[in-house]
């Protein structure tokens, strides 16, 4: 089955499913750092170019739950706790992103626990936030939405990594219907509700639009030592470090044969990776001109 993010459960279905859910279980208030950040290489943060940086920052604060951490000229930095996850760079003259070109498919924000995902779902129901889809991927449970400038977003939680099913080097993933009532039932009866992304939320993965997924897999293997852990025909690959289900996705579902990116457009500005093997900060470009930064740093 092709692992696309569109459109298993739309907004109306999310609201309908949410109407009957009731909080049930309890869980500790402290959460560990997700497994995705404990591997030799992981995603650190993402940069977006925006025509209206303030409006976009408001969306990521009010809808996604990030906090503003800093401003530097025309750039707004947002994150969770003290961890920077997203930079929004203003470019009022930029042209809108072309979804048929190489670029960003989605930025995936990983919450530390299933209860955290339940809190976000309740928030989405209460605020009538439009969602594009909701899926159980076996390794994770995820919801999808789109920001006001057309950038895809995933909000998800991982199942424990020791429960993932592997066949050799390939991890089992699927696109099944998400059990929303079960997720919301993780919340204790006295739960305080969504208070924004909790400490230890991270960018778990970034999914890219590319012209040729096989070339993307080769590039990430050469530059970062990533393993190919799942393939969907010739149209999508999922790549990771240290046995994660994927730090990078690359698909050509909308962008087959895409060439170099038009840097005058909005959308993805860069992806920043943290690498335990890096000796110094470095900047790369993938075959489509997407800027990938690498910073030295230990897992976590």
BELLIN-V759501 format. One record per backbone hydrogen bond with DSSP energy under -1.0 kcal/mol. CO is the residue of the C=O (numbers start at 1). NH is the residue of the N-H. If there is no record, write none. Layout:
# BELLIN-V759501
[[CO:NH] [CO:NH]]
This chain:
# BELLIN-V759501
[[2:4] [10:14] [11:15] [12:16] [13:17] [14:18] [15:19] [34:37] [35:38] [37:300] [40:276] [42:274] [45:272] [46:87] [47:269] [47:270] [48:89] [49:267] [50:91] [52:56] [53:57] [54:58] [55:59] [56:60] [57:61] [58:62] [59:63] [59:64] [60:65] [60:66] [65:197] [67:79] [70:77] [72:75] [74:90] [75:72] [76:88] [77:69] [77:70] [78:85] [78:86] [79:67] [80:83] [83:80] [85:46] [86:78] [87:48] [88:76] [89:50] [91:94] [95:266] [98:101] [103:209] [106:207] [107:154] [108:204] [108:205] [109:156] [110:202] [113:117] [114:118] [115:119] [116:120] [117:121] [118:122] [119:123] [120:124] [121:125] [122:126] [123:127] [124:129] [133:144] [135:142] [136:176] [137:139] [139:159] [140:137] [141:157] [142:135] [143:155] [144:132] [144:133] [145:153] [147:150] [151:147] [152:107] [153:145] [154:109] [155:143] [156:111] [157:141] [160:163] [165:172] [167:170] [170:167] [176:136] [178:180] [179:183] [180:184] [181:185] [183:186] [184:187] [185:25] [187:24] [188:191] [198:201] [202:110] [205:108] [206:249] [207:105] [207:106] [208:251] [209:103] [211:257] [212:216] [213:217] [214:218] [215:219] [216:220] [217:221] [218:222] [219:223] [220:224] [220:226] [221:225] [227:240] [229:171] [230:238] [232:235] [235:252] [236:232] [237:250] [238:229] [238:230] [239:247] [239:248] [240:227] [241:244] [247:206] [248:239] [249:208] [250:237] [251:210] [255:258] [262:265] [264:95] [267:49] [270:47] [271:293] [272:44] [272:45] [273:295] [274:42] [275:297] [282:294] [284:292] [286:289] [288:261] [290:286] [291:271] [292:284] [293:273] [294:282] [295:275]]
